[in-house]
Amino acid sequence: MNLVWTTPADAPAMAEVHAQAFPGAWDAEAFCDLMEAAGVFGLLAGTAPAQGVILCRVAAGEMEVLTVGVAPAARQQGVGKALMTAALGAARQAGAEAAFLEVAVDNAAAVALYARLGFRRAGLRRGYYDRGEEGRADALVMRLDLSDA
Ligand SMILES: CC(C)(COP(=O)(O)OP(=O)(O)OC[C@H]1O[C@@H](n2cnc3c(N)ncnc32)[C@H](O)[C@@H]1OP(=O)(O)O)[C@@H](O)C(=O)NCCC(=O)NCCS
């Protein structure tokens, strides 16, 4: 899997693959702003067009996965796992002792991916996601200890 660390210049490519992975995707400007923020780093999987994207932030000894998405045609081929594994490695190197993320309780693929990597349920945020006419969905907070891995 070809993984490339991103810079703000990669924001359009990040937004392009994100739009394939999510209904309410973030645009290039949002990715550019985030990439310029302190402690934020990203990766693209594959090139022209990219197949997957991840964006994370390390702050105060914790890594947060801001978003991770894989284009539908490239799913279940290890792309998401490769992105997460590389990002977790970078977080460890940056001194993070734990990683955490939020995921919709009904997002079976993502919950399975995170559980496979060792993340465990750490909490529940009721009504965290706004799904418009479908109402609100709860988020699981999942956490991975990086200090003993
Ligand atoms: C979640 C997502 C990133 C997974 O990416 P992926 O490249 O398909 O995942 P991988 O092929 O690397 O799979 C890794 C593990 O996840 C689990 N998994 C992935 N897709 C799954 C599915 N549809 N059903 C069950 N388990 C799944 C498996 O345990 C798999 O490990 P294994 O094959 O070694 O058993 C992808 O489905 C996606 O982009 N979904 C839409 C966006 C999204 O929901 N992002 C997460 C928001 S929190």
The ligand as a Gaussian input file, in Angstrom:
#p B3LYP/6-31G(d) Opt

LIG

0 1
 C      -14.390000       2.104000       7.959000
 C      -13.513000       2.082000       6.711000
 C      -12.499000       3.223000       6.789000
 C      -12.743000       0.741000       6.670000
 O      -11.801000       0.796000       5.612000
 P      -11.352000      -0.515000       4.800000
 O      -10.190000      -0.145000       3.964000
 O      -12.517000      -1.105000       4.108000
 O      -10.911000      -1.467000       6.001000
 P       -9.824000      -2.659000       5.918000
 O       -9.981000      -3.378000       4.620000
 O       -8.485000      -2.122000       6.228000
 O      -10.350000      -3.593000       7.073000
 C       -9.718000      -3.635000       8.342000
 C      -10.576000      -4.401000       9.311000
 O      -11.807000      -3.719000       9.493000
 C      -12.876000      -4.646000       9.590000
 N      -13.840000      -4.342000       8.527000
 C      -13.652000      -3.489000       7.482000
 N      -14.784000      -3.413000       6.760000
 C      -15.684000      -4.223000       7.348000
 C      -17.037000      -4.546000       7.074000
 N      -17.681000      -4.002000       6.017000
 N      -17.652000      -5.393000       7.917000
 C      -17.018000      -5.919000       8.973000
 N      -15.735000      -5.661000       9.281000
 C      -15.082000      -4.808000       8.483000
 C      -12.281000      -6.018000       9.492000
 O      -12.100000      -6.493000      10.794000
 C      -10.946000      -5.786000       8.844000
 O       -9.952000      -6.615000       9.314000
 P       -9.653000      -8.061000       8.691000
 O      -10.008000      -8.005000       7.227000
 O       -8.203000      -8.207000       8.935000
 O      -10.512000      -8.939000       9.487000
 C      -14.379000       2.176000       5.409000
 O      -15.407000       1.225000       5.473000
 C      -14.994000       3.558000       5.172000
 O      -14.358000       4.453000       4.599000
 N      -16.263000       3.726000       5.598000
 C      -16.981000       5.011000       5.367000
 C      -16.356000       6.143000       6.152000
 C      -16.356000       5.839000       7.642000
 O      -17.327000       5.362000       8.194000
 N      -15.211000       6.161000       8.289000
 C      -15.059000       5.992000       9.725000
 C      -15.736000       7.093000      10.467000
 S      -15.531000       6.955000      12.226000

